[in-house]
Amino acid sequence: MPEQEQLLELIATAPMGLEAVVARELKEMGYHDTAVENGRVTFKGTMADICRCNLWLRTSDRVLIKMGEFTALTFDELFEGTKALPWEEWIPVHGEFPVEGRSHKSQLSSVPACQGIVKKAVVEKLKESYRKEWFEENGPRYVIEVNLLNDKALLTLDTTGPALHKRGYRKVATEAPLKETMAAALILLSRWNQNPARPFYDPCCGSGTLPIEAAMIGWNIAPGLRRSFNAESWPALPESMWQRAREEAIDAVRDDIPLNIAGSDIDPKAIEVAEAAAKSAGLAKEIAFQVLPAAKIRPEGDYGCLITNPPYGERIGEEKEVRRLIAQLGRVAAELPTWSFFALTPTKQFEHDFQRKADKRRKLFNGRIECQYLQFLGPLPPRH
């Protein structure tokens, strides 16, 4: 078992396009030795940092332990490279260790075959360590992933379990919901979080993800406080370590900050779902939801942020409705000169219908849909 203060190489996985946002989160948490690659940010941390990062990372999908990386052109190289890694330091004799895999631009292109080789190599290593021939695998879960890219094999252990977007407050979702991690990223990119007393509004709020994530950011609530993680059952990370991380997170909550957060949607069922999710998150009193078409919204206050993920109009006949909605939002924007507007959309004619050129745009992927995050910047609030 690695020592608790030993520095480990950890990986925070990132949805495509959000690597820099995850890296910024890690830096703000005090991890400065980071390396940004496609789909992940590598950094160094202790056992306690595994607990902390799972509780606190808002835009990452998972926290992985990097076990090793090596060239693997043949199954023999994959087997020997895997077997050489210290699996016995992590996986106890009764541990369950399924293997997941991916392969891209590599000689070893059969993912099931690679998974089988890795499983066999780990079993052989544990046989030597525990002097056993058979493992029941009825204990804590250690998901191993083999990721082959350009003939390099990266072997990791997943400390998270269900992905970090599963915060625990959303029991039901509307159709095509925005993932919580993406919602948090849109808010952090807007920089609304630098002054959470500013008004916040989402006119197409669906199941309420953007307003709820905004409230959690505004009050500095760790997004993982209401859920559990795979590594909580690992002997290497004792319960006291997780308890300490949770207590620190509870102490960090700043629920004395006044919030001005609202969301609306034309669909009454969506608002029901949003209100239930906000209640589950303990934020029902902090967010005002209402059933309202976009044309009738009148956000209150000055220097606010309107952040939204409007419908994409993917079904036949919906495109006109979506374009009409965007035009309505454009008219609302014209009446709110101090506000900033942010929209995640795959719609190419958004700026034309909104009747304004975006000040900034950023390519992001909402699931597998390529989108632009369009940013129409208003003035910043005056400094007091």
Sequence and secondary structure as in RCSB ss.txt:
>XXXX:A:sequence
MPEQEQLLELIATAPMGLEAVVARELKEMGYHDTAVENGRVTFKGTMADICRCNLWLRTSDRVLIKMGEFTALTF
DELFEGTKALPWEEWIPVHGEFPVEGRSHKSQLSSVPACQGIVKKAVVEKLKESYRKEWFEENGPRYVIEVNLLN
DKALLTLDTTGPALHKRGYRKVATEAPLKETMAAALILLSRWNQNPARPFYDPCCGSGTLPIEAAMIGWNIAPGL
RRSFNAESWPALPESMWQRAREEAIDAVRDDIPLNIAGSDIDPKAIEVAEAAAKSAGLAKEIAFQVLPAAKIRPE
GDYGCLITNPPYGERIGEEKEVRRLIAQLGRVAAELPTWSFFALTPTKQFEHDFQRKADKRRKLFNGRIECQYLQ
FLGPLPPRH
>XXXX:A:secstr
   TTS EEEEEE  TT HHHHHHHHHHTT    EEETTEEEEEE HHHHHHHHHH SS S EEEEEEEEE SSH
HHHHHHHHTS GGGTS TT B  EEEEEESSS   HHHHHHHHHHHHHHHHHHHHT S     SSB EEEEEEET
TEEEEEEESSSS TT  S  SS  SS   HHHHHHHHHHHTGGGSTTS EEETT TTTHHHHHHHHHHTT  TTT
TS  GGGG TTS HHHHHHHHHHHHHH  TTS   EEEEES HHHHHHHHHHHHHTT TTTEEEEE  GGG    
SSS EEEE      STT HHHHHHHHHHHHHHHHT TT EEEEEE  TTHHHHHTS  SEEEEEEETTEEEEEEE
E        
